[in-house]
């Protein structure tokens, strides 16, 4: 099997952390099956992005203040 190399930006790493926590919640809740695991993973990624956008809109970071 060929190795895959991934280089992520810091914000992408944060998205992975959030998405994996959401995905893990499905596993713990027992809602993940072999049939829906790919769909739940993609939904977790979309949810993490949606949460990040909401946070970005709600908070003004120091670097955004001019």
PyMOL commands that set and color helices and strands:
alter all, ss='L'
color gray80, all
select helices_A, chain A and resi 10-29+37-58+62-64
alter helices_A, ss='H'
color red, helices_A
deselect
rebuild
show_as cartoon
